[in-house]
Amino acid sequence: MWAIGSGFRIRCRRCGTAVRCCSERVATERVKQPSPRSRPRPRSRTGRRSALLLAGLLPLSLLEALPAWAASALSAWRITNSGVLELRTSPATSVQAFYEEGRGATGPRVWVDLPGSPLRTRTIPGSGAVRQVRVGRPEGDITRLVLEFQPGTVLDPSRLRLVGTSADRWRMELGPAGAAAAPFGEGDLEAPSGPGWRAQQPWQPRWPQGPLPSAAGLPDVPRGRYTVVIDPGHGGPDPGAVGINGLRETDVVLDVSLQVAQLLQAKGVQVLLTRTSEVDVDLPPRVALANNSRADLFLSIHANALSLARPDVNGIETFYFEGGRSRALAQAVQEQMLAVSPGSPDRGARPGRFFVIRRTVMPSALAEMGFVTGSLDAPRLADPAFRRRMVVAIANGLLRYLVANP
């Protein structure tokens, strides 16, 4: 078990050097404390910050410079109505926790820094003593989870310990004063452990278990000639669309993407995946992976949604940013997906301005395999057998495009 120690360091307001009190210095070491706000605010005479230091740091710190594709190590979090912060991270992740005392109209704050970039920055309204929770990227490849409490909330920093209860689970007892009125959070805290955070690289996929589609009958292309990037949309704390019976877009698209990658590899195509597990990958690293690898094709795989009140809306569509080869790619994938989805409306291959197809420099498309909120599409997308047929269709469309556009 690893614990974050409870000792705090009070800093000199003028120079930032650690001090025991206003007049007595302790070491000459300067303690750099990150703030959850982009601009530093002047501290009052009574304000203080505490660095909740890791008592047993793992041997390799992951808060160093990271590759452009690095995803956030934060997989899920929750604050309970008994005042406990719970985290699920990628295994073997090094974290840092900090505390800042409240002052005036601003309540105290606790924040946790983890390696990797979040998919998007966001603010989640709180409940009870928790005013709000923010997920941000203060600098570089760092994810910051900030808990801001209501003004007047009193937390005891000497009792705040972020404790690792397993290789990928953490908890901090905030106490009754920091309790939420009702539990809230993001992601699935009960999900099984995945591979280590540094192991989650696009070229080291974890393939799905169970029977996989056969590559027999798919078009042949010269082995080793082509590189294709497959981008499973969303991931980690961002499940994408959630539809009928709780069907999550991220679960559908990751399963399909991993199988498409394996089929293409069986045909001699080199495949890169922007993610291979439930992690949070921002949009620019997905584009950077494709552009830096000089890939021949890029396909982002998604599932659509409208509203649970509109189960009548179903259909398959594929987007491209500009005409020419990207349109031909979108049409090839769209045609094959429709062939295995009888009765599902053809919403067409059409222009779209999605970031990942707008910023990639190779022929690119974004496929929407159906509506997780649709009465026709959702049961199909929830069926592993149908997803395997969709896998073959997508791989067929990509290979047909490569044959027609050598």
Phi, psi and omega in degrees: 000136178250143180229150172265125186295163188261349183293140178244158179244121175272136186252147174296133183291336186272314187244348179085002180287143180294135182223157174273326175207186187299332188244350186247112179280151170250271186253166175272354179300132177268134183254111179269115181252122176289151177245144180287355178255149183291331180246131180293145178248145177297139180267142177282174181297329184264351182290147176208155176241152177233133172263116179274099195272145181286123182282329181229071182299140173296153188299335182244117177280130181263005179268040178256184177298132186240157178297161187298335185270001188301131179263163180294140176279352179278117180259326182196155176210159178203146171243126185267167178281002173256005175085042178237129172267125180241137180232145165240126181237175169293147182300151177059038179265137175267129182236160175227139182235146184220158179227142173228130181291144177284160177203138179060233182274006180250128179280172178293160181226144171236134177221154182234130177256134179227158180286155176095163183259136176288154178300320178205151173278148185199160177236129182247122178301141182266194176207156181062229181286344182271113182288312179196162174236135180239140172244119185218179177233095185292327180192148174048222181259068178229134171258131179240122175257115185247127173255114177253128184261164180295148175305140180091349177293133181247114175249146179260103184298336180290346181251002181274115178226125174269113189249130175275114182269346173200186185296339183225017180234138181224152175211148177227125176278109178275340182089166181304329181295336181254019185283148173274153178294326177214145181301140174208159181173199181220146175082178184255105180289339184267002182296148179294157180295143174256191178288169179303155187300317180289343178281348184275066181255149185302334183263014176231066185288154172256110186284150177296154176273161177096180183294139179246155180298155179271144177276356180297135178091350177281152180302148178265141174229158179302128183292135177081001184273326189247149173238129181235135175257125175253129185242098173289120184295154173063208179124155178065228180295346180257098183280357188073212180288145174238124189241215185299133181059029177074015180298123184258134180302317184300323180293319181293311188288328178292316179300312181295316184297317180297321180288322175300317180300318181293320177298315180295321178297324177296337178266008176089013178267133174283130184238134171244137178247136179287337171206151181234007178204184182280080177233163183265113179242123180290165184290315181303318177297330177296316179294318182298320178301315181294312183292319182289334180275356182054045182293156178274331181217154173225129176228122174262129186250127184221171168234144188270170176199152173233284179201144176297343177277356180234063178292351179285346182270116179223171174140163182241138178211155180224133185251149170223158182272311180234162182290202180073229187291325178295322177294319178297321177297312180299319180294321180295317180290318180300316182299317182287323177296319179296327183295335180255008182233065183300133178091342179283129184301143176272104179272358169092163167264117189215163183293147176208158184247034179294141187306314188290336176262345178277330185258350176281148188260354178256169175306127188222149177211158177234117185260131173251109190282356183144175184262122175291347176261002183268140182294334177270313186286319188301311179299327178293312182295334178280349184266116180304326180294319177294320180299325177295323176294322178294324177301310180299320181296314181295314178299321178299315179298318180295316181291321177299321177297315182296323178295319182281343182228068185294000000 
